[in-house]
Amino acid sequence: MGRKKEVENRDTVHRQHKVEGLEARLRELSGACTQLYKALVQGGYCGPNCPDLQRLLGLLLPLLNQHSAQLSLLAAQLLLALKINGNDLVYVCKLVFEMASEKSNDWLFKSTGITNEILAFLKEANFLAQQNALLYCIASIKLMAGPIGLGLDLLCQGVLQRLLGVLAALCPSETPVEDISVISKQLLVQVTAALRNLADHHQSRLLFESRSALPLLCSVLRQFICDGDISTNIIRIFSKLSAHEDSCKQLADHVSCASSCLSVLQKNLHKQGLVLRLCYLLGNLAGMSEVACKALCPEGVETLLDVLQCYSLHGGLNLLAQDLASKSSYTPTHVQLDSSQRSQKLRPHLGKKSDDMTQKREVGQVDCEEDEEVMEEKGEEKQIAIDVLVKCVRVFVNLSAWEAEGSVLARHKGCVRRLIQMLECMMKMRIIRENQEELLLNLLTAFNNLSFPNLASLSPFQEKEILISRLLLKLLENAGMEVMLEILRTFGNLSRSQPVRTLLLKSNVHSLLLDLMDTGNSDICYLACGILLNLSSDLDAQPMLETHRLINRLVVCLVKTGATNDQLAFLVCQTLWNSRERGLCALTQPEQQLLITILTKLQQPNREHGDDHDTPSECGAPRVDWKENLVVLAKKLLVSTQEAEQLPLSPSTGDLGRVKANWGKCLPDP
């Protein structure tokens, strides 16, 4: 045993020495390759002019298979610098691609400088004779261009310009798509994928804007609308760029961008991941420029309605309703685990859903693990469908924020009907309670924007004002804070209509509004006061409002928050003006003196203002010169208040010059 142990130790030492010798030899070879590369560059011998080229190639090619990543990349760098071609070039590019597949090799790519030779090859490559080598090189760039890879280094070396040059060379605008070869289409997939990864970097966005890349990408998108991979990559580039204002403005102002995206949407309606990104992109474009809106409305309205139809009935709302039904009816007494009878926790998912659905087995052949996979996939499918609805409704929100497009949508029967049906469906199936507040808020914002236009003729939206108001009142009963605020914004516009005001008074909404005025929150008071302003414009509503001490509570609100908020003070004063003849006489002597004091203060030119004095309210009220209007109104109201101190209460006689409020349109956050 002692002799055996001695032999083993001797073998271990021998192997260790052998490994150390091999590592030393590899280091020497790597150093020799580095020195040789520098010598060739300095002497100008790179390329076919290198002396004794064949012998040098015979020495370098075997170094590619020495099981050393560093030596292989250095040898590949030398070979690319020598401008090899044919099968040797393809082999070297394939090796580089395999090395780029390992993230642990990123430091080698950075230290060796092989990326310079790859980019030089892209600049000089023959697109007809060297397509396979190009495919491997561009795929390598795609792998290295990720957010945690070498993207920034590649951008500094001019990779974006090289890729755009390849893109322009592969698909000239006059060439029909049918005439482009299969390998060229594969190259386009890799080029657009590399650009997609580079779009994550801030530096690339500036290059995209300055290098006329967006028009080129729009042109390629128009050519390859039917190619799922190419169009998906370009849409992902656009969606990333549209999250930033300058890039989004350029995209939105490009005439063909929105229309091309709309064409892609029409042809890929059932590809959830792509539809989700397209709706997100179109929402950003619609909120940025009227050029994009004109491309989408009215031509694209039917396509967007098809998206809502598809993902409401056969997607998110339907699946969510089935899930709710299963929760109320499921009992764990069956042997079979049916994916439609169980629910999984939802997970946000923006990727493409797998096309391979696990098949449900017969009773007695249940595989619990596979069933859980089906459940997880079903949960992801449901969440993607809900996300699509959220983004698609947001497109309508941003379209309706523009005056012309908002009027078109308010007159579009299909649009109004679909939005109402979605709200009814969500309320009927109790989906609102299932953490789907974002979809609900977007729907309410769409109703708010559609209620804004004052159309000469009766529109389909105006025909449904009472129905919408009843739905909103029912929704208001159990609404959270954000939902309640959005409902109040919508009623701020709807309450311009006499039938809606009558409905609100019958529903005792004014009592809730006055309670909200007592909260002292500026935003809540602003929204509630806007509706009260419209209600107070009706003489018949005055007695009902007086029973809830409207004037007294308005004075309290004006004292608490109006002194430092011109917008809110202006609305409160308008409401007081509407109710001045009856209401001011109902004030007690201290309340009248308090009102006179605050009205006098509002007229002072150098008084302090709140932070929001020169900015529009969050509810989107139109910009006006609040200060001048407020001073004029405060003077008139002060005179009426002082007269009311001396005059008894008398009935109203004629028109009191009443005013109504209306809200501006709202844009959701990108």
C-alpha positions in Angstrom: 0.0 0.0 0.0 2.9 2.3 0.7 4.4 1.6 -2.7 1.0 2.2 -4.3 0.6 5.5 -2.6 4.1 6.5 -3.6 3.3 5.7 -7.3 0.0 7.7 -7.1 1.8 10.8 -5.7 4.4 10.5 -8.4 1.7 10.4 -11.1 -0.1 13.3 -9.5 3.1 15.4 -9.6 3.7 14.3 -13.2 0.2 15.3 -14.3 0.5 18.6 -12.5 3.8 19.4 -14.2 2.3 18.4 -17.5 -0.7 20.7 -17.0 1.5 23.6 -15.9 3.7 23.0 -19.0 0.6 23.0 -21.2 -0.7 26.2 -19.7 2.7 27.8 -20.1 2.9 26.7 -23.7 -0.6 28.2 -24.3 0.4 31.4 -22.7 3.4 31.6 -24.9 1.4 30.9 -28.0 -1.2 33.5 -27.0 1.6 36.1 -26.5 3.1 35.2 -29.8 -0.3 35.6 -31.6 -0.7 39.0 -29.9 2.8 40.1 -31.0 2.3 38.8 -34.5 -1.1 40.7 -34.8 0.6 43.9 -33.8 3.4 43.4 -36.2 1.1 42.7 -39.1 -1.0 45.8 -38.4 2.0 48.0 -37.9 3.7 46.7 -41.1 0.6 46.9 -43.2 0.7 43.2 -44.0 -3.0 42.4 -43.1 -4.8 40.9 -46.0 -3.7 38.9 -49.0 -0.4 41.0 -49.3 1.0 39.2 -46.3 4.3 37.4 -47.2 4.3 33.6 -47.0 0.6 33.7 -46.3 -0.1 30.0 -46.9 2.5 28.9 -44.4 1.2 31.4 -41.8 -2.4 30.0 -42.3 -1.1 26.5 -41.9 0.4 27.5 -38.5 -2.7 29.5 -37.3 -5.6 27.1 -38.2 -4.5 24.3 -35.8 -4.4 26.8 -33.0 -8.2 27.1 -33.2 -8.5 23.6 -31.6 -6.2 23.8 -28.6 -9.0 23.9 -26.0 -8.1 27.4 -25.0 -10.7 30.1 -25.4 -8.1 32.9 -25.3 -5.8 31.3 -27.8 -8.7 30.4 -30.1 -10.0 34.0 -30.2 -6.5 35.4 -30.8 -5.9 33.0 -33.7 -9.4 33.9 -35.0 -8.5 37.5 -34.8 -5.3 37.0 -36.8 -7.1 34.9 -39.4 -9.8 37.6 -39.9 -7.1 40.2 -40.2 -5.5 38.1 -43.0 -8.8 38.3 -44.9 -9.3 34.6 -45.3 -12.3 33.3 -47.3 -14.1 30.2 -48.3 -14.7 27.4 -45.8 -11.9 28.6 -43.5 -13.7 31.9 -43.1 -17.0 30.2 -42.3 -15.2 27.9 -39.8 -13.6 30.9 -38.0 -16.9 32.8 -37.8 -18.7 29.8 -36.5 -16.1 29.4 -33.8 -16.5 33.1 -32.8 -20.2 32.6 -32.6 -19.8 29.6 -30.3 -17.4 31.6 -28.1 -19.9 34.5 -28.0 -22.6 32.1 -26.8 -20.8 31.9 -23.4 -21.1 35.0 -21.3 -18.0 34.1 -19.4 -16.0 34.8 -22.6 -17.1 38.5 -22.8 -13.9 39.7 -21.1 -11.9 37.8 -23.8 -13.8 39.6 -26.6 -13.1 42.9 -24.9 -9.4 42.3 -24.2 -8.5 40.7 -27.6 -10.1 43.4 -29.8 -11.5 40.8 -32.2 -14.7 42.9 -32.4 -12.8 45.4 -34.6 -12.0 42.6 -37.1 -15.7 41.4 -37.1 -16.9 45.0 -37.8 -14.2 45.4 -40.5 -15.4 42.2 -42.1 -19.1 43.5 -42.0 -17.9 46.6 -43.9 -16.0 44.8 -46.6 -18.0 41.5 -46.9 -19.4 40.3 -50.2 -23.1 39.8 -49.4 -23.5 37.2 -52.2 -20.4 35.1 -51.7 -20.0 35.2 -47.9 -23.5 35.0 -46.5 -22.9 32.0 -44.2 -19.9 33.7 -42.6 -21.9 36.9 -42.3 -24.7 35.0 -40.6 -22.4 33.8 -37.9 -20.7 37.2 -37.4 -24.0 39.1 -37.0 -25.4 36.4 -34.7 -22.2 36.8 -32.6 -22.9 40.6 -32.4 -26.5 39.9 -31.4 -25.3 37.8 -28.5 -22.7 40.3 -27.4 -25.1 43.3 -27.7 -27.3 42.5 -24.8 -27.8 44.9 -21.9 -25.2 43.0 -19.7 -22.8 42.2 -22.6 -20.5 44.3 -24.7 -23.2 46.6 -26.2 -21.6 49.8 -25.1 -18.2 48.8 -26.4 -19.7 47.8 -29.7 -21.6 51.0 -30.0 -18.4 53.0 -29.5 -16.8 51.0 -32.3 -19.6 51.9 -34.7 -21.5 48.7 -34.8 -24.9 50.4 -35.4 -23.6 52.0 -38.6 -22.3 48.7 -39.8 -25.6 46.9 -39.1 -27.6 49.6 -40.8 -25.4 49.3 -43.8 -25.9 45.6 -43.9 -29.7 46.1 -43.5 -29.8 48.6 -46.4 -27.7 46.3 -48.7 -29.9 43.3 -48.0 -33.2 44.8 -48.8 -33.2 47.7 -51.3 -36.6 49.3 -51.5 -37.1 48.4 -55.1 -36.5 44.6 -54.6 -39.7 42.5 -54.2 -39.7 40.4 -51.1 -40.2 37.3 -53.2 -36.8 37.9 -54.9 -34.9 37.9 -51.6 -33.2 34.6 -50.9 -33.8 32.5 -47.8 -30.3 33.1 -46.4 -30.7 36.9 -46.9 -33.9 36.7 -44.9 -32.1 34.8 -42.2 -29.5 37.5 -42.2 -32.2 40.1 -41.8 -33.6 38.3 -38.8 -30.2 38.4 -37.1 -29.5 42.0 -38.0 -32.9 43.2 -36.7 -32.3 41.0 -33.6 -28.9 42.7 -33.0 -30.5 46.1 -33.4 -33.2 45.1 -31.0 -30.6 44.3 -28.3 -28.7 47.5 -29.0 -31.9 49.6 -28.6 -31.7 49.0 -24.8 -28.7 51.3 -24.5 -29.2 55.1 -24.1 -26.3 55.8 -26.5 -28.0 53.8 -29.2 -31.1 55.9 -29.0 -29.2 59.0 -29.9 -27.6 57.1 -32.9 -31.0 55.8 -34.0 -32.2 59.4 -34.2 -29.2 60.9 -35.9 -28.4 58.2 -38.4 -31.8 58.1 -40.2 -32.2 54.5 -38.9 -35.9 55.0 -38.2 -36.9 55.6 -41.9 -34.9 52.6 -42.9 -36.5 50.4 -40.3 -40.0 51.6 -41.3 -39.1 50.8 -45.0 -38.0 47.2 -44.0 -41.1 46.8 -41.9 -43.3 47.7 -44.8 -41.5 45.1 -47.0 -41.7 42.3 -44.5 -45.0 42.8 -42.9 -45.8 39.1 -43.4 -42.5 37.9 -41.9 -43.2 37.2 -38.3 -39.6 37.3 -37.0 -38.4 40.4 -38.9 -41.5 42.4 -38.1 -41.5 41.3 -34.4 -37.8 42.4 -34.0 -38.5 45.8 -35.6 -41.7 46.3 -33.5 -39.7 45.5 -30.4 -37.1 48.1 -31.5 -39.8 50.7 -32.0 -41.5 49.9 -28.7 -38.2 50.4 -26.8 -37.5 53.6 -28.5 -41.0 54.9 -28.1 -40.6 54.9 -24.3 -38.4 57.9 -24.7 -39.8 61.2 -25.8 -37.4 62.3 -28.5 -37.4 58.9 -30.2 -41.1 58.6 -29.9 -41.7 62.0 -31.5 -39.6 61.0 -34.5 -41.4 57.7 -34.8 -44.8 59.4 -34.5 -44.0 62.0 -37.0 -42.8 59.5 -39.6 -45.7 59.1 -42.0 -45.5 55.4 -42.6 -44.6 54.2 -39.1 -48.1 54.0 -37.6 -49.7 52.7 -40.7 -47.0 50.0 -41.1 -47.6 48.9 -37.5 -51.3 48.8 -38.1 -50.8 46.5 -41.1 -48.6 44.2 -39.0 -51.4 44.2 -36.3 -54.0 43.3 -38.9 -52.0 40.3 -40.1 -51.0 39.0 -36.7 -54.1 39.4 -34.6 -53.7 36.2 -32.7 -50.0 36.5 -31.8 -50.4 37.7 -28.3 -46.8 38.8 -27.6 -46.6 40.8 -30.8 -50.1 42.3 -30.4 -49.2 43.4 -26.9 -46.1 45.2 -28.1 -48.0 46.7 -31.0 -50.7 48.1 -28.8 -48.1 49.5 -26.4 -46.3 51.2 -29.3 -49.4 52.5 -31.0 -50.6 54.0 -27.7 -47.3 55.9 -27.3 -47.4 57.1 -30.9 -51.0 58.2 -30.6 -50.2 60.2 -27.4 -47.2 62.0 -29.0 -48.3 63.2 -32.5 -51.4 63.9 -34.5 -49.6 62.6 -37.5 -49.8 59.1 -36.0 -53.4 59.7 -34.9 -54.5 60.5 -38.5 -52.9 57.2 -39.7 -54.8 55.3 -37.0 -58.1 57.1 -37.0 -60.5 56.3 -38.6 -58.7 53.7 -40.8 -57.3 51.7 -37.8 -60.4 51.9 -35.6 -61.9 48.7 -36.9 -58.6 46.8 -36.4 -58.3 48.0 -32.8 -61.9 47.0 -32.2 -61.1 43.5 -33.6 -58.4 43.3 -31.0 -60.8 44.2 -28.2 -63.3 41.7 -29.6 -60.8 38.9 -29.9 -59.2 39.3 -26.5 -62.4 40.2 -24.6 -64.5 37.2 -25.7 -61.8 34.6 -26.4 -59.1 36.0 -24.2 -58.7 37.9 -21.0 -62.2 38.6 -19.9 -63.5 35.2 -20.8 -60.7 33.4 -19.2 -60.9 35.5 -16.1 -64.6 34.9 -15.9 -64.0 31.1 -16.1 -61.5 31.4 -13.4 -64.0 33.3 -11.1 -66.6 30.7 -11.9 -64.2 27.9 -11.0 -63.4 29.5 -7.7 -67.0 29.5 -6.7 -67.9 26.0 -7.9 -64.7 23.9 -7.6 -64.7 21.1 -5.0 -61.6 18.8 -4.6 -63.5 15.6 -4.8 -62.6 14.6 -8.4 -59.7 12.4 -9.3 -59.0 14.2 -12.5 -57.2 17.6 -12.3 -58.9 19.7 -15.0 -57.0 22.9 -15.9 -60.2 24.8 -16.2 -61.2 24.0 -12.6 -58.2 25.4 -10.9 -56.5 28.8 -10.7 -52.9 29.8 -10.6 -51.4 33.0 -9.4 -51.0 35.4 -12.3 -47.5 36.3 -13.4 -46.7 39.3 -15.7 -45.5 37.9 -19.0 -44.5 39.8 -22.1 -43.1 37.1 -24.2 -44.5 34.9 -26.8 -46.8 32.1 -25.6 -45.7 28.6 -26.5 -47.7 27.0 -29.2 -47.3 23.5 -27.7 -50.2 23.2 -25.3 -50.0 20.1 -23.1 -53.0 17.8 -23.8 -55.4 17.0 -21.1 -55.3 13.2 -20.3 -58.1 10.8 -19.5 -59.1 9.9 -15.9 -56.6 7.5 -14.5 -53.8 8.9 -16.6 -53.3 12.2 -14.8 -49.8 13.6 -14.5 -49.9 16.3 -11.8 -46.7 17.9 -13.0 -47.9 18.3 -16.5 -51.3 19.6 -15.3 -49.5 22.3 -13.3 -47.6 23.3 -16.5 -51.0 23.6 -18.3 -52.3 25.7 -15.4 -49.3 27.9 -15.4 -49.5 28.4 -19.2 -53.2 29.2 -18.9 -52.5 31.8 -16.2 -49.9 33.4 -18.4 -52.3 33.3 -21.4 -54.9 35.1 -19.3 -52.5 37.7 -18.1 -51.2 38.5 -21.6 -54.8 38.8 -22.8 -55.6 41.2 -20.0 -52.4 43.2 -20.8 -53.4 43.4 -24.4 -56.8 44.8 -23.5 -55.2 47.4 -21.2 -52.8 48.6 -23.9 -55.5 48.5 -26.6 -57.9 50.6 -24.6 -55.0 53.0 -23.9 -54.7 53.5 -27.7 -58.3 54.7 -27.7 -57.6 56.9 -24.7 -54.7 58.7 -26.5 -56.6 58.9 -29.8 -59.6 60.5 -28.1 -57.4 63.1 -26.4 -57.0 64.8 -29.8 -59.9 67.1 -30.8 -60.5 65.7 -34.3 -60.0 62.1 -33.4 -62.0 62.4 -30.2 -65.0 63.6 -32.2 -64.6 60.8 -34.7 -64.5 58.2 -32.0 -67.5 59.7 -30.2 -69.5 59.4 -33.5 -68.3 55.8 -34.1 -71.1 53.5 -33.0 -68.9 50.4 -32.9 -66.3 52.0 -30.7 -68.8 53.4 -28.2 -70.7 50.1 -28.1 -67.5 48.0 -27.5 -66.2 50.1 -24.7 -69.6 50.0 -23.0 -69.8 46.3 -23.4 -66.4 45.8 -21.9 -67.4 47.8 -18.8 -70.7 46.0 -18.5 -68.9 42.6 -18.9 -66.3 43.5 -16.2 -69.0 44.6 -13.8 -71.3 41.7 -14.5 -68.5 39.1 -14.0 -67.1 40.9 -11.0 -63.7 41.1 -12.8 -63.2 44.6 -11.3 -62.4 42.9 -7.9 -59.7 40.7 -9.4 -57.0 43.3 -9.4 -57.8 44.5 -12.9 -57.9 48.2 -11.9 -55.6 49.4 -14.7 -58.0 48.2 -17.4 -60.9 49.8 -15.6 -59.1 53.1 -15.2 -58.2 53.1 -18.9 -61.9 52.5 -19.8 -63.0 55.3 -17.5 -60.4 57.7 -19.0 -61.7 56.8 -22.5 -65.2 57.6 -21.5 -64.0 60.9 -20.0 -62.2 61.9 -23.3 -65.2 60.9 -25.4 -67.5 62.9 -23.2 -65.5 66.1 -23.8 -66.4 67.1 -27.4 -69.4 69.5 -27.8 -70.8 68.1 -31.1 -73.3 70.0 -33.2 -75.4 66.8 -33.8 -76.3 64.0 -31.4 -73.5 61.4 -31.4 -73.7 57.7 -30.5 -71.8 58.5 -27.3 -74.3 61.2 -26.3 -77.2 58.8 -27.0 -75.6 56.5 -24.4 -74.9 59.1 -21.8 -77.6 57.9 -19.4 -76.5 54.3 -19.7 -72.9 55.2 -19.1 -73.9 57.4 -16.1 -75.9 54.6 -14.6 -72.9 52.2 -14.9 -70.6 54.7 -13.4 -73.0 55.3 -10.5 -73.2 51.6 -9.8 -69.4 51.4 -10.0 -69.1 54.3 -7.6 -70.7 52.4 -4.8 -67.6 50.2 -4.1 -64.9 52.2 -5.9 -61.4 52.7 -4.7 -59.8 56.1 -4.6 -58.3 56.1 -8.1 -61.5 54.7 -9.7 -63.6 57.2 -7.8 -61.5 60.1 -9.0 -61.7 58.9 -12.7 -65.5 58.6 -12.4 -65.7 62.1 -11.0 -63.6 63.4 -13.9 -66.0 61.8 -16.3 -69.1 63.2 -14.6 -67.5 66.6 -14.8 -68.1 66.4 -18.5 -71.3 64.3 -18.5 -73.0 66.7 -16.1 -73.1 69.4 -18.7 -76.2 67.4 -20.0 -79.5 68.2 -18.4 -80.7 64.5 -18.2 -77.4 63.5 -16.6 -77.8 66.2 -14.0 -81.3 65.1 -13.2 -80.1 61.5 -12.8 -77.3 62.6 -10.5 -79.6 64.6 -8.3 -82.1 61.7 -8.1 -79.2 59.4 -7.1 -78.3 61.8 -4.3 -74.8 62.1 -5.7 -74.6 65.7 -4.5 -74.5 64.5 -0.9 -71.4 62.4 -1.7 -69.8 65.3 -3.5 -70.3 67.6 -0.6 -68.8 65.0 1.8 -65.8 64.9 -0.5 -65.5 68.6 -0.4 -65.2 68.3 3.4 -62.0 66.2 3.0 -59.8 69.2 2.3 -57.9 67.3 -0.4 -57.3 69.8 -3.3 -57.7 67.2 -6.1 -60.8 65.6 -4.7 -62.3 69.0 -3.9 -61.6 70.2 -7.4 -63.3 67.3 -9.1 -66.3 67.3 -6.8 -66.7 71.1 -7.1 -66.7 70.9 -10.9 -69.8 68.6 -10.8 -71.5 70.8 -8.1 -70.9 73.8 -10.4 -72.8 72.1 -13.2 -75.6 71.0 -10.8 -75.9 74.5 -9.4 -76.6 75.8 -12.9 -80.1 74.4 -12.7 -82.6 76.6 -10.7 -84.7 73.6 -9.9 -81.7 72.0 -8.2 -81.1 74.9 -5.9 -83.4 73.9 -3.0 -82.1 70.3 -3.0 -78.5 71.6 -2.8 -79.4 74.1 -0.1 -80.7 71.3 2.1 -77.2 70.0 2.3 -75.8 73.4 3.2 -74.0 73.8 -0.2 -72.9 77.4 0.3 -71.7 76.9 3.9 -69.5 74.0 2.9 -68.2 75.8 -0.1 -67.1 78.7 2.1 -65.3 76.3 4.4 -63.5 74.6 1.4 -62.5 78.0 0.0 -61.0 79.0 3.3 -59.1 75.7 3.7 -57.7 75.1 0.3 -58.8 77.8 -2.1 -56.6 80.5 -0.7 -53.5 78.8 -2.1 -55.0 77.1 -5.1 -56.4 79.5 -7.8 -58.0 76.7 -9.9 -60.0 75.3 -7.0 -60.8 78.9 -5.8 -62.1 79.7 -9.2 -64.4 76.7 -9.3 -65.7 77.4 -5.8 -66.4 81.0 -6.7 -68.2 80.0 -9.8 -70.4 77.6 -7.8 -71.0 80.4 -5.2 -71.9 82.7 -8.1 -74.5 80.3 -9.4 -76.0 80.0 -6.0 -75.5 83.5 -4.8 -79.1 84.8 -4.9 -80.5 82.2 -2.5 -77.4 80.7 -0.9 -75.5 83.8 0.2 -78.4 85.0 2.4 -78.4 81.6 4.2 -74.9 82.3 5.5 -74.5 83.2 9.1 -72.9 86.6 10.0 -69.5 85.0 10.8 -69.6 83.0 7.6 -70.4 86.1 5.6 -67.5 88.0 7.2 -65.2 85.0 6.5 -66.2 84.9 2.9 -65.7 88.7 2.5 -62.2 88.3 4.0 -61.2 85.5 1.7 -62.7 87.2 -1.4 -60.8 90.4 -0.5 -57.6 88.3 -0.2 -58.1 86.7 -3.6 -58.0 90.1 -5.2 -54.6 91.1 -3.8 -52.0 91.1 -6.6 -49.0 90.1 -4.5 -50.6 87.3 -2.5 -48.9 83.9 -2.2 -50.0 81.1 -4.5 -49.8 77.4 -4.2 -47.3 75.3 -6.2 -49.9 74.4 -8.8 -50.9 78.0 -9.6 -49.5 78.1 -13.1 -50.1 74.4 -14.0 -53.2 72.6 -15.0 -55.0 70.4 -12.5 -54.4 66.7 -12.6 -57.9 66.2 -14.0 -56.8 67.8 -17.2 -58.8 71.1 -17.0 -58.0 73.4 -19.9 -55.4 76.1 -19.4 -56.9 79.5 -18.7 -55.6 82.6 -17.1 -56.8 81.6 -13.7 -55.5 84.7 -11.9 -57.3 87.3 -14.1 -60.6 85.4 -14.2 -60.5 84.7 -10.5 -59.9 88.4 -9.6 -62.9 89.5 -11.7 -65.2 86.9 -10.3 -64.0 87.5 -6.7 -64.9 91.2 -7.1 -68.4 90.5 -8.4 -69.0 87.9 -5.7 -67.7 90.2 -3.0 -70.3 92.8 -4.1 -73.1 90.2 -4.0 -71.9 89.0 -0.6 -71.9 92.5 0.9 -75.4 93.2 -0.5 -76.6 89.9 0.9 -75.6 91.1 4.4 -78.2 93.8 4.1 -81.0 92.2 1.9 -83.5 89.5 3.0 -83.8 86.3 1.0 -85.9 86.7 -2.2 -86.9 84.2 -4.9 -85.0 84.0 -8.1 -86.3 86.1 -11.0 -84.8 85.2 -14.4 -81.4 84.2 -15.6 -78.6 84.6 -13.2 -75.8 84.2 -15.7 -75.0 80.7 -14.6 -71.8 78.9 -15.7 -70.9 75.3 -16.3 -67.7 73.4 -16.0 -66.2 70.9 -18.3 -63.0 68.8 -18.0 -60.1 68.5 -20.4 -58.9 65.2 -21.8 -56.5 62.8 -20.0 -53.5 61.0 -21.3 -52.4 57.9 -19.2 -48.7 57.4 -18.4 -46.7 55.7 -21.1 
